[in-house]
């Protein structure tokens, strides 16, 4: 602190000290001036480090209540949800088996039988037996051979004889390979009068594991007629028994046949993620790969659908025509913008493939119309892969979504120069964490203290649970954690925070939501300091009154409320820069006194200040320095307090501890009016 004082003869501060008469008419006056040299209270923070400015944020040393605290703090990483909303993909095959296919009804074929006993003419016909006779059916349309799952045959008998039939046995045989297989056997026992027609109920075609029907069929009949033994009848040349065999639509396990238009399909459920479950989610990244293989001899239109994935309410669907025994592939079809919606929140994905067969008589076939050989075990398969998905919105259950807290470092650069060591008994950290993620989170933090480029100490904060929040209504957690003494006592070069944020439970979150925070680490401490000088008080004297100066009396008031020792010095020089040179010969020490020692209480803190008031008179040489001061050649007077080293010993101090220094010079000046008149 610099003070510029100009002494004017008639200015304020003049105190009449006395006067005397040399002879009548020539009085002599003595005038006393008081010149302030120092008036300063040094707080503890200044005493610890006279070069460090203590700012409002509490960097390093601050006064909280009555205790001196070591303080530092920093920001925690802002943890954004971003691309951490993810789900594992699906890699599976959806098979649609050809299964039981239908063959259009092959239609009907008729054969006629003329009994040998009937000769054309008008005659009486005695009862007779219809001998077993065989007629081959013409080949049916629609199939060559078939291994049936189901199908029926209907037999129609029309009696075009002139006589009734009372018993008729009908057998339809199938000649497949070297074997004759009975397709159906029927006995008609109701009386069929001339022109009567009998239609059998539908009868199941054979569908056993070994039953295959082909297109080479024969009809055998036998029976009996009561004839017309009393009344003669006319037997015509075309009289016959007509048998019609009609096959229904066939369900085939395998066949060589004409396959009409028809549809088969398959669906299934797949697990999307082992632990999380999604109700709805907006996809930010993801894709579908799919290969649809047609392992059948028919041309198909395949429709692959994932109904739980929608874009503008339209399910993900891929449709294409696939040639027989061929495949198609879609690669990296983007799912960006799609929504996954599963209201059951059952963690499943529904997939479906629907296959439409194109009629084998369609000209799209190279050799249409054509028979093809089909089998129920033939398939159309969709081998699909849904990649890992990244969401920008997620509603559902998260079991354990962990997001790393990126390391945040604070450099501890301004350690007070007088601070040699710490012996903190306790150290705390106040954590202030803000959560705008709409889900419960747990925060795990680690403080790593570095010194010389290496981790010297680490501290893991117990897990902090924070409820869900939002932008408009953030959830705030303020937590104080104790036990960080090893962190602060090493006086680290830097502290780096790391850790994780874990989201759990039922959530409804966006990728833009975040959590952040800050921390404040502090510790009350004892201290040991080395020798240091407090900021001096400097006053400049610009009028020394030349030969009028008679006497200079210095007074120093000291109050020491700090458990430290030292000394106070008042010194002067015409060059203020010389105060910084300990070997300067241009500096005159006016006087030097020891700081008064305070009284310590039982706790080790100062209980009563040490007080001292010291005074001295300057000698002639020192008075001459004062007298020689002018505006162009001022005299600088410095009041300096030096604090002694504690030599490694720790002392206890309160933030309210202080040292008070007050100093002033009392100057006595002779004023001789006779001398003034002579001049």
RAMOVEN-V298674 format. One record per pair of residues at least 12 apart in sequence whose ideal C-beta (glycine too) atoms are under 7 Angstrom apart, sorted by sequence separation. I is the first residue (numbers start at 1). J is the second residue. D is the distance in whole Angstrom. If there is no record, write none. Layout:
i: [I/I]
j: [J/J]
d: [D/D]
This chain:
i: [18/59/60/172/292/305/318/360/446/447/556/574/598/17/48/58/59/115/464/573/597/17/171/186/290/303/304/446/501/556/573/596/16/17/115/116/155/464/573/595/596/45/170/303/445/554/571/572/596/14/15/571/45/169/301/302/571/572/641/14/153/184/444/462/571/593/13/113/168/221/301/302/461/569/570/641/13/442/443/570/593/113/167/183/221/299/300/316/442/639/183/442/443/569/44/111/219/299/639/166/181/299/355/441/459/567/568/591/7/111/219/298/309/311/567/164/165/297/311/353/440/567/568/109/164/217/288/290/292/294/296/297/310/440/459/567/590/109/164/294/309/310/353/439/457/566/5/153/164/181/183/292/294/295/438/457/565/109/145/153/155/157/163/294/309/310/433/435/437/162/294/308/437/438/565/590/3/107/159/161/294/308/431/433/436/457/488/106/107/159/183/293/308/435/436/456/487/588/106/157/159/292/436/488/560/563/106/159/176/291/292/456/554/560/562/106/159/176/447/484/554/556/558/560/561/563/588/104/125/176/291/436/449/485/538/558/560/103/158/174/259/435/451/103/157/174/290/434/435/447/156/157/175/289/308/398/449/451/452/174/289/308/434/450/451/103/118/156/174/175/289/306/307/449/450/563/173/433/450/562/154/155/172/173/287/288/306/307/561/154/202/287/432/449/450/172/173/287/288/305/448/605/154/287/431/447/448/561/604/100/170/171/286/304/560/605/152/153/303/430/431/447/448/559/560/152/170/285/302/303/345/606/152/153/169/283/284/345/428/429/445/446/559/152/168/169/283/302/428/446/572/151/169/283/428/445/558/168/283/300/301/429/444/167/300/426/428/443/444/557/148/150/167/282/283/300/301/427/148/149/165/166/300/427/443/555/556/148/166/280/281/298/299/426/574/579/165/166/280/298/425/427/441/442/555/576/164/280/424/427/441/554/574/163/164/278/298/441/442/553/554/148/279/572/573/163/278/279/424/439/440/553/554/572/147/148/163/299/424/440/572/146/279/299/422/437/439/551/552/145/146/278/422/570/571/145/277/439/145/277/422/438/570/144/145/163/277/438/439/552/144/162/438/552/569/143/162/437/162/170/172/568/273/298/441/549/552/140/272/297/438/566/567/139/271/272/297/298/415/437/566/162/271/272/297/436/437/549/566/161/270/296/302/304/436/437/549/566/160/269/270/436/564/565/137/160/161/269/300/412/435/547/564/137/160/269/270/412/434/546/136/137/159/160/296/411/412/433/434/544/545/135/267/268/295/411/412/434/544/134/135/157/158/267/295/296/410/433/544/267/295/409/410/432/541/544/134/157/294/295/431/432/543/265/266/293/409/542/543/564/132/133/155/156/265/292/293/408/431/541/542/563/265/407/408/430/542/563/132/155/156/265/292/407/429/430/563/130/131/263/264/407/429/544/562/130/153/154/263/290/291/429/542/130/153/263/290/405/541/568/570/130/153/290/405/427/428/540/541/129/130/262/289/405/562/151/152/261/288/289/404/405/427/540/541/561/562/128/151/261/403/426/561/562/127/259/261/288/402/403/426/538/539/561/127/128/151/260/424/560/127/151/286/287/402/538/126/150/259/286/401/424/559/125/127/148/149/258/400/401/423/536/537/125/126/148/149/258/286/422/423/536/558/124/146/148/149/286/400/536/124/147/148/285/398/399/557/146/147/283/284/398/140/143/147/284/398/421/533/534/556/111/113/124/125/137/147/283/284/397/419/420/555/123/146/282/397/398/420/533/534/554/555/122/145/281/282/419/420/145/146/258/282/396/418/531/532/554/555/122/123/143/144/281/418/531/143/144/258/259/281/394/395/531/552/553/121/143/257/281/418/529/531/120/142/143/256/259/280/281/394/530/552/119/120/142/278/279/529/118/120/256/279/393/529/551/278/392/528/549/550/255/277/392/550/254/276/277/528/549/550/118/254/276/528/548/254/276/528/548/253/276/527/548/275/526/527/545/114/275/526/114/526/527/113/112/113/112/112/110/111/110/110/108/109/108/108/107/106/105/105/105/104/103/102/103/102/102/103/100/101/100/103/100/103/103/103/104/101/102/102/101/99/98/96/96/97/96/95/94/94/92/90/90/87/88/87/87/87/98/144/284/423/420/94/96/90/94/96/101/98/100/98/99/98/97/97/98/98/97/96/95/96/95/94/93/94/93/93/94/92/91/90/89/90/89/89/89/88/89/87/86/87/86/86/85/85/83/85/84/84/79/79/77/76/77/77/76/75/74/74/72/72/70/60/70/59/60/61/60/81/52/52/52/51/49/48/49/49/48/49/48/70/76/79/85/81/83/81/82/81/81/81/80/79/78/79/79/78/76/76/76/75/76/74/73/74/73/73/73/71/72/71/70/69/70/69/69/70/68/67/68/48/48/50/50/50/50/47/46/46/42/40/38/37/37/47/44/30/37/5/1/2/3/4/5/6/7/1/3/5/6/2/4/7/68/68/67/68/66/67/66/66/64/63/47/42/37/38/37/44/44/47/44/44/43/42/41/42/41/40/38/39/38/38/37/37/36/37/35/34/35/34/35/32/33/32/32/33/30/31/30/31/28/29/28/27/26/26/17]
j: [30/71/72/184/304/317/330/372/458/459/568/586/610/30/61/71/72/128/477/586/610/31/185/200/304/317/318/460/515/570/587/610/31/32/130/131/170/479/588/610/611/61/186/319/461/570/587/588/612/31/32/588/63/187/319/320/589/590/659/33/172/203/463/481/590/612/33/133/188/241/321/322/481/589/590/661/34/463/464/591/614/135/189/205/243/321/322/338/464/661/206/465/466/592/68/135/243/323/663/191/206/324/380/466/484/592/593/616/33/137/245/324/335/337/593/191/192/324/338/380/467/594/595/137/192/245/316/318/320/322/324/325/338/468/487/595/618/138/193/323/338/339/382/468/486/595/35/183/194/211/213/322/324/325/468/487/595/140/176/184/186/188/194/325/340/341/464/466/468/194/326/340/469/470/597/622/36/140/192/194/327/341/464/466/469/490/521/140/141/193/217/327/342/469/470/490/521/622/141/192/194/327/471/523/595/598/142/195/212/327/328/492/590/596/598/143/196/213/484/521/591/593/595/597/598/600/625/142/163/214/329/474/487/523/576/596/598/142/197/213/298/474/490/143/197/214/330/474/475/487/197/198/216/330/349/439/490/492/493/216/331/350/476/492/493/146/161/199/217/218/332/349/350/492/493/606/217/477/494/606/199/200/217/218/332/333/351/352/606/200/248/333/478/495/496/219/220/334/335/352/495/652/202/335/479/495/496/609/652/149/219/220/335/353/609/654/202/203/353/480/481/497/498/609/610/203/221/336/353/354/396/657/204/205/221/335/336/397/480/481/497/498/611/205/221/222/336/355/481/499/625/205/223/337/482/499/612/223/338/355/356/484/499/223/356/482/484/499/500/613/205/207/224/339/340/357/358/484/206/207/223/224/358/485/501/613/614/207/225/339/340/357/358/485/633/638/225/226/340/358/485/487/501/502/615/636/225/341/485/488/502/615/635/225/226/340/360/503/504/615/616/211/342/635/636/227/342/343/488/503/504/617/618/636/212/213/228/364/489/505/637/212/345/365/488/503/505/617/618/212/213/345/489/637/638/213/345/507/214/346/491/507/639/214/215/233/347/508/509/622/215/233/509/623/640/215/234/509/235/243/245/641/347/372/515/623/626/215/347/372/513/641/642/215/347/348/373/374/491/513/642/239/348/349/374/513/514/626/643/239/348/374/380/382/514/515/627/644/239/348/349/515/643/644/217/240/241/349/380/492/515/627/644/218/241/350/351/493/515/627/218/219/241/242/378/493/494/515/516/626/627/218/350/351/378/494/495/517/627/218/219/241/242/351/379/380/494/517/628/352/380/494/495/517/626/629/220/243/380/381/517/518/629/352/353/380/496/629/630/651/220/221/243/244/353/380/381/496/519/629/630/651/354/496/497/519/631/652/222/245/246/355/382/497/519/520/653/221/222/354/355/498/520/635/653/222/245/246/355/382/383/521/634/223/246/356/383/498/634/661/663/224/247/384/499/521/522/634/635/224/225/357/384/500/657/247/248/357/384/385/500/501/523/636/637/657/658/225/248/358/500/523/658/659/225/357/359/386/500/501/524/636/637/659/226/227/250/359/523/659/227/251/386/387/502/638/227/251/360/387/502/525/660/227/229/250/251/360/502/503/525/638/639/228/229/251/252/361/389/525/526/639/661/228/250/252/253/390/504/640/229/252/253/390/503/504/662/252/253/389/390/504/247/250/254/391/505/528/640/641/663/219/221/232/233/245/255/391/392/505/527/528/663/232/255/391/506/507/529/642/643/663/664/232/255/391/392/529/530/256/257/369/393/507/529/642/643/665/666/234/235/255/256/393/530/643/256/257/371/372/394/507/508/644/665/666/235/257/371/395/532/643/645/235/257/258/371/374/395/396/509/645/667/235/236/258/394/395/645/235/237/373/396/510/646/668/396/510/646/667/668/374/396/511/669/374/396/397/648/669/670/239/375/397/649/669/376/398/650/670/376/399/650/671/399/650/651/669/239/400/651/240/652/653/240/240/241/241/242/242/243/243/244/244/245/245/246/246/247/247/248/249/249/249/249/250/250/251/252/251/252/252/255/253/257/258/259/260/259/260/262/262/264/264/264/265/266/266/266/266/268/270/270/272/272/273/273/276/278/296/371/511/650/648/351/353/349/353/355/374/374/376/375/376/376/376/377/378/379/379/379/379/380/381/381/381/382/382/383/384/384/385/385/385/386/386/387/388/388/389/388/388/389/389/390/390/391/390/394/401/403/403/405/405/405/406/408/408/408/408/410/410/412/422/414/424/414/415/416/416/437/414/416/417/417/416/416/417/418/418/419/419/488/497/501/511/509/511/510/511/511/513/514/514/514/514/515/516/516/516/517/518/518/519/518/518/519/519/520/521/520/521/522/522/522/523/523/524/525/524/524/525/527/529/532/533/534/535/534/534/535/534/537/537/537/539/562/562/550/570/539/537/538/539/540/541/542/543/538/540/542/543/540/542/545/653/654/654/655/654/655/655/656/655/655/643/641/637/639/639/653/655/659/657/658/658/658/658/659/660/661/661/662/662/663/663/664/664/665/664/664/665/666/667/666/667/667/668/669/668/669/670/671/670/671/672/673/673/674/668]
d: [5/7/6/5/6/5/6/5/6/5/6/7/4/4/6/4/6/7/6/5/5/6/5/6/6/6/5/5/6/7/4/3/7/4/5/7/6/6/7/7/6/5/5/5/4/6/5/5/4/5/4/6/7/5/7/6/4/6/6/7/7/5/5/7/6/7/6/6/4/7/5/6/5/6/5/6/6/5/5/6/5/6/6/6/6/7/5/7/7/6/7/5/7/5/6/4/5/6/5/5/7/6/5/5/5/6/5/5/6/6/6/6/6/6/6/6/5/5/5/7/6/5/6/4/6/7/7/6/7/4/6/7/7/6/6/6/6/5/5/7/5/5/5/5/4/4/6/7/7/7/6/6/6/7/5/5/6/7/7/5/5/6/7/7/6/6/7/5/7/6/6/6/7/6/7/6/7/6/4/6/7/6/7/6/5/6/7/3/6/7/7/4/5/4/6/5/7/6/6/7/6/6/5/5/5/7/5/7/5/6/6/7/6/5/7/6/5/7/7/6/6/6/6/7/6/6/6/5/5/5/4/5/5/7/6/6/5/5/5/5/6/6/6/5/7/6/5/5/4/6/7/4/5/7/5/7/6/5/7/7/6/6/6/6/5/7/7/5/6/7/6/7/6/4/6/6/7/5/5/7/7/4/6/5/5/5/6/7/5/6/7/6/5/5/7/6/7/6/6/5/7/5/5/6/5/6/5/4/4/5/7/4/4/5/6/6/4/5/7/5/7/6/7/5/4/6/5/6/6/4/6/6/6/6/6/5/7/7/6/5/6/5/5/6/6/5/6/5/7/5/6/4/6/7/5/4/5/4/5/5/4/6/5/5/6/7/7/7/5/5/6/6/4/6/6/6/7/4/7/6/6/6/7/5/5/7/5/4/7/6/5/5/5/6/6/5/5/6/7/7/7/6/6/5/5/4/6/5/5/5/6/6/6/5/6/6/6/5/7/6/5/7/6/6/6/5/6/7/5/5/6/5/7/7/5/7/5/6/5/5/5/7/4/7/6/6/6/7/4/6/6/7/5/7/5/7/5/3/4/7/6/6/5/7/7/6/4/5/5/7/6/4/5/5/5/7/6/6/5/6/6/5/6/6/6/6/5/6/6/4/6/6/5/5/6/7/6/7/6/4/5/6/6/5/6/5/7/6/4/5/7/7/6/5/6/6/4/5/6/5/5/7/5/5/4/5/6/7/6/6/5/7/7/7/7/6/6/6/6/6/5/6/6/6/4/7/6/7/6/5/6/7/7/6/5/5/7/6/4/5/5/7/4/6/5/7/6/4/6/4/7/5/5/5/6/4/5/6/5/7/6/5/6/7/6/7/5/6/7/7/6/6/7/4/6/7/5/7/5/4/7/4/4/5/5/7/5/7/4/6/7/6/5/7/5/5/6/7/6/6/5/5/7/7/6/6/6/5/7/6/5/4/5/4/7/5/7/6/6/6/6/6/6/4/4/7/6/4/4/5/7/5/7/6/5/7/4/6/6/5/6/6/4/5/6/5/7/6/6/7/7/6/5/6/7/6/5/6/5/5/7/6/5/7/5/6/4/5/4/5/5/6/7/5/5/5/5/4/5/5/7/5/4/4/7/6/4/5/6/4/7/5/4/5/5/7/6/6/4/5/5/6/6/6/6/6/5/7/6/4/6/6/7/4/5/7/4/5/5/6/5/6/6/7/5/6/7/5/6/4/5/5/5/5/6/6/7/6/4/7/6/5/7/5/4/6/6/5/6/5/7/7/6/5/6/4/5/7/6/6/6/7/4/7/4/7/5/5/7/5/7/6/4/6/6/7/7/6/6/6/5/7/4/6/6/4/6/4/6/7/5/7/4/5/6/7/5/6/5/7/6/5/6/6/6/5/7/5/7/5/5/5/4/5/6/4/4/6/5/7/5/6/5/4/6/6/7/5/6/6/5/6/4/6/6/5/6/5/5/5/5/6/6/6/4/4/7/5/7/7/6/5/5/7/6/4/5/7/5/6/6/7/4/5/6/6/4/7/5/6/6/5/6/7/6/4/7/6/6/5/6/7/6/6/5/7/7/5/6/7/6/6/6/6/6/6/7/4/6/6/6/6/5/7/6/5/5/6/7/6/5/7/5/7/5/5/6/5/5/6/6/6/7/5/6/7/7/4/7/5/6/5/5/5/7/6/4/7/5/7/7/5/7/7/4/5/5/5/6/7/7/6/5/6/5/7/4/5/4/6/5/5/6/5/7/4/5/6/6/6/4/7/6/7/6/7/6/7/6/6/6/6/5/7/6/3/5/5/5/5/7/6/6/6/5/6/6/7/7/5/5/5/7/4/6/6/5/7/4/6/4/6/5/7/7/6/6/6/4/6/7/6/5/6/5/5/7/6/5/7/5/7/6/6/6/7/5/5/7/6/7/5/5/4/7/5/6/7/7/7/7/5/5/4/5/6/5/4/7/7/7/6/6/7/7/6/7/6/5/5/6/6/6/7/3/6/7/5/4/5/6/6/7/5/7/6/6/5/5/5/5/5/5/6/4/4/6/5/6/6/6/4/6/6/6/4/7/5/7/6/5/6/6/7/4/5/6/7/4/6]
